[in-house]
Amino acid sequence: MTTLTLEQAAAQLAELGHPTRLGLYRLLVRAGHGGAPVAELQQQLDVPGSTLSHHLSRLVQVGLVKQVREGRVLRCFAQYDRLNTLIGYLMEECCTESRC
């Protein structure tokens, strides 16, 4: 598993700290490995296209989301390896200072 630096973990957590981005990311995680089209995400979140684009861009920048163009459809995918790395980073020193 890839390890994160403190700065990388902080950047990913900061992006997930926004309610719209967290909701968006949860939709993508729920969508599974097939991802979801941007139009479907926009409908579910009920936000303007420009707002959705902004939030998706932020999640793409920190590596939590990938976008793939399929003809006229832009499909988004949660990057589960990055999510698992972030969770692992948060848990890697669990209980090292005490007994669990």
C-alpha positions as a printed Julia matrix, in Angstrom:
100×3 Matrix{Float64}:
   0.0    0.0     0.0
   1.19   3.51   -0.81
   1.92   5.69    2.16
   0.82   9.28    2.51
   2.69  12.24    3.86
   1.06  14.33    6.55
   0.5   17.07    3.95
  -1.19  14.71    1.46
  -3.49  13.28    4.12
  -4.36  16.79    5.31
  -5.16  17.91    1.75
  -7.46  14.93    1.15
  -9.21  15.38    4.48
  -9.6   19.12    3.84
 -11.38  18.44    0.56
 -13.66  15.88    2.22
 -14.34  18.43    4.96
 -16.73  20.37    2.72
 -20.35  19.12    2.96
 -20.98  19.14   -0.8
 -17.72  17.35   -1.59
 -18.28  14.79    1.15
 -21.8   14.13   -0.14
 -20.46  13.85   -3.68
 -17.72  11.44   -2.63
 -20.2    9.29   -0.71
 -22.37   9.05   -3.84
 -19.34   7.9    -5.83
 -18.35   5.34   -3.19
 -21.93   4.07   -3.18
 -21.9    3.86   -7.01
 -19.17   1.22   -6.84
 -16.53   0.43   -9.42
 -18.89   1.39  -12.27
 -18.8    5.03  -11.19
 -21.5    7.54  -12.01
 -22.11  10.02  -14.83
 -21.76  13.7   -13.94
 -25.38  14.35  -14.98
 -26.6   11.76  -12.49
 -24.46  13.24   -9.71
 -25.76  16.7   -10.49
 -29.34  15.49  -10.31
 -28.81  13.67   -7.01
 -27.01  16.6    -5.38
 -29.3   19.23   -6.91
 -26.46  21.7    -7.57
 -25.64  23.8   -10.66
 -23.24  22.24  -13.16
 -20.53  24.81  -12.5
 -20.7   24.12   -8.76
 -20.44  20.37   -9.31
 -17.53  20.87  -11.69
 -15.7   22.93   -9.07
 -16.16  20.31   -6.36
 -15.23  17.43   -8.65
 -12.09  19.27   -9.69
 -11.0   19.62   -6.07
 -11.49  15.88   -5.43
  -9.62  15.01   -8.64
  -6.69  17.26   -7.62
  -6.12  15.29   -4.4
  -6.5   11.93   -6.16
  -9.75  10.78   -4.56
 -11.74  10.89   -7.82
 -10.96   9.98  -11.42
 -12.94  11.15  -14.45
 -13.22   9.28  -17.75
 -14.93  10.55  -20.89
 -17.12   7.92  -22.56
 -18.35   9.57  -25.74
 -20.6   12.39  -24.57
 -20.72  11.14  -20.98
 -18.22  12.16  -18.31
 -18.11   9.35  -15.75
 -16.6    9.77  -12.28
 -15.07   7.08  -10.13
 -14.06   7.01   -6.48
 -10.44   5.94   -6.22
 -10.77   3.18   -3.65
  -7.02   2.59   -3.4
  -6.57   6.22   -2.34
  -9.47   5.98    0.11
  -7.97   2.85    1.64
  -4.58   4.53    1.88
  -6.12   7.5     3.68
  -8.0    5.24    6.1
  -4.83   3.25    6.65
  -2.91   6.43    7.36
  -5.46   7.4    10.0
  -5.41   3.95   11.59
  -1.74   2.97   11.29
  -0.75   3.99   14.78
  -3.99   3.04   16.47
  -3.41   2.18   20.12
   0.4    2.26   19.87
   0.56   4.32   23.06
  -1.88   2.2    25.07
  -3.51  -1.18   25.25
  -6.59  -1.72   23.11
